[in-house]
Amino acid sequence: MTYAASFRVWRGDVTGGDLQDFTVDVNEGEVVLDVIHRLQATQAGDLAVRWNCKAGKCGSCSAEINGRPRLMCMTRMSTFGEGDTVTVTPLRTFPVIRDLVTDVSYNYDKAAQIPAFNPRPREADGSHRMQQVDVERSQEFRKCIECFLCQDTCHVIRDHEGNKGAFAGPRYLIRLAELDMHPLDVTDRRDAAQDDFGLGYCNITKCCSEVCPEGIHLTDNGIIPLKERVVDRRFDPLTWLGSKIGRRPKD
């Protein structure tokens, strides 16, 4: 079954722009990206849109659909009524390059600052050994497709541009958590998480988990445990006392 859908798509560039109205045919079973491609092919040949796999695994086609950060390739048109207007806008947290394409280089800059994986020395036979139970928690975070929807919806940087210098965002806080939980890694990143990547800015509203297309529990399984580790290090009186015992100068 085919019907004519009303679309409002943001058109513009770094100098400004606005929403433009279109009527586009929709076929049964299609997703928003299908319709954007049809719009591009029939009415707006110069429409800029970033996409790659169309299978929800590359994270390229991130946008805001009716105000909610989503992957266009994973948002079915059956989500909306035939009489609804579907509004597609670029990710609000990042600078617009053109139309639906934004400059997400902020995320790559933060990624480059994360202290790298630093495994302990290998066993005598040259191997690394660990049990599956020890890596299950951190494996969840490896499902990330770097769509940056969690970064886009995080109000710490979405509503406060000035925080970007001090705050890495949920995607990179769970990267820190992943490394901190890894059974082979020997680098202590707790101080860096707090001082360099702004862990304390996160007030665990869980909006990042709500928009994750991979269903990663960023807040409950990553950010909160990382916060607990930092609190234990810095504010637990017994931990503080234990760190002082045995530090008397030698005679």
N, C-alpha and C positions, 0 to 999 in steps of 0.2 A: 504494500500500500504506500502510495506517494502522497505527500501533502506539502503545501507551501508554508514554510516557517519564517517567522519574523526574527531577524538577527540585528543586533546593534554591535558594531565592531569599532574599537578605537583605532583611528587612523591619525598618524602624526609622527613627529620625531622629537629630537631634543629641544627644539624651539617651541614646541607646543602642538596641540591637536585637539580632536574632539570625537565624539561618537557619531558614526554614520549608520543610517538605517538601510537594510537590505531585505529582500524577500528571496529565499533560496529553497529549492526543492529538497525534500528529505525522503529517503527511502527507508523501508523497514530494516531495522537492525543496525543502522548507522550510528557512528559516534560523532561528536562535535568536530573532530579533526576532518572527517569525511566532508562535512558541510563547508568547513573553512576552505578545503581544497576545491570544492565545487564553486564556491564564491570566487576563489582566486582564478579559476579556469574560465569563468563565464562573465564576471562583472568587475572584478578588481584585480587585473593581471599583475599589478605592482604591489599587491599586499605582501608585506614581509611577515613571515612566520617561521619559527625554528621547529624542526621535527626530524626524526631519523627512523626509528624502528617501527613505530606504530603498533607496538606490542606491550607498552607499559614497562619497558626495561631500560630505556636509555635516558629517560628523564628530560628529554629535549623540549617537549611540547607543553611545558608548564605555562599556565595562564590563569587568569581569574575569570570564572564563569558564574555569572549572576552574583558576583562579589566574593565567591569562595575559591581559594586556591585549589586548582585541580590539574590533572593531566588531560589534555583535550582528547587524546586517543583512548582514554579509559572512561570518558564520560558519555554514556549512551544518551541518544536523543529521546529514548523512551522515559528518561528521568523527568522530562518536561512534558506538559500538556501541549496539544497541537495549537492551542490558542495563545500559548505563552510566548513572550519575547525573550530570546536568549541573548544575554549581553556578554561579550567577550572582550576583556581588557588585559593589558600586560601586567606582569607582576609589579605590584605597587612599591615594593621595598627597594627595587633596583632602578637605576637610571634607564630611561627609554633610549634605545638606539633608533628604532623605527617601527611603527605599528605595534605588532605583538612581540617584538624582539627586544629584550632588555640586556643590559651589560651586567653580567653576574660575576665579573672578575674579583669582586670583593671576596667571594667564597674561595677562590683559588689562592688569593693572597693569604687568607686565614689558614688554608690547608698547608701551605708552605711553611708556616710558622710552627706547626705541631711537631714536637720532638719525635723523631723517627722511632720505629720499632727497634728495640735493643735487646736481643735475646741473650740469655745466659750462655756460658761456654758449652760446647757440645760434650756429649758423653765420651768416654774413652774410645768407643767404637766409631765415633764420628757422627752419631745420630742425636736428634732431639727427641725426648720422650715426654709425653703428656697423656692424660686420660681424657676421654670424651667428656666426662662429667665436668672437667675443669674448664673446658672451652665453650660449653653450651651457652652460657650467658653472653659471652662476647660475640659468638657466632651470629646471634640475632642482628647485631648492628652491621654485619657484613652484607646484609641484604640491601643496604642503601643504594639507590640508583642515582643519587645526586641530582634530583629534580629541583631541589632547593625550595620546595613548597613549605617545609618547616621553617626555613629561614624567612620566607616571605610573610608567613602568618605571625611570626614572633613579634609581639608588640614592642619589645625592647628596642628593636631596630626599625620596625615598620613605622612607628610613631615618633621615633627620636633618632634622627639621622646622626646626631652628634655622638651617639653611643657606639657607632660602628668601629671606631678606633680601639675601644676598650673591650668590646664584646664579640666573641667568636660566633655566637648563635648556636642553636640546638644541634645542628648537624655536626659541628666540630667539638661540642661538649661531649657528644656520644662517641666521637672518635677518641677523645681523651679517656673516656670511661672504658672503651673497648681495649685500649692499650694497657690501662691500669689493671684490668681484670685478666689480662692474658697470662697464663701460667708460666710462660717462658720469659716474659719481659722483665727487665731488672731496673728500668728507669722510674724514679719516683716523680710523677707529674702533678702531685696534689697542689703544691705551692704554685706551680705554673698555671694550673686550672683556675685558681682563685685570683692570682696577681696579674697574669698576662692575658687570660682569655675570658675574664669577667664572669666566672661561675656565680658569684654572688648577685649578679644582676637578674638572674633567672628566678622568678617567683612561682614556678611550677604551675602555671595555669592549664597545662596539658593541651593547649591549642595546637602545638606542633605534632603531637601524637594523633590528633583528630584528623589531620590532613595528609598523613603519611600514606602513600598508595601501597606500600609494602607491609603496612600494619605493624610497624616497629613501635614498641612501647618506649619511646625515647625518654619520657619523664620518669615513669615508674621503674623501669629496668636499667636506665643509664644515668640520668642526671641526678635523681635523688640518691642512689647509692654513692655517686661521686661526691655529692654534698656531704653525705654522712662521713665519708673518709676524711674530708677536709675538716669537718667539725671535730672529729676524733683527734686529729693532729693538732688543731689550734686551740680548742676550747675545752676539751675534756680535762678536768683537773688531775685525774689519776694518770692520764697519759703524759701530761706536762711534768708531773712529779717524777714519773718513771724516767723521763728523758734527762732529768737532772741528776738522778742517782748514779754514782760511779764516775762523775765528771770532776771530782776534786783533783787539783794539780798533784802530780807525783812529787815525792820528796827528792 
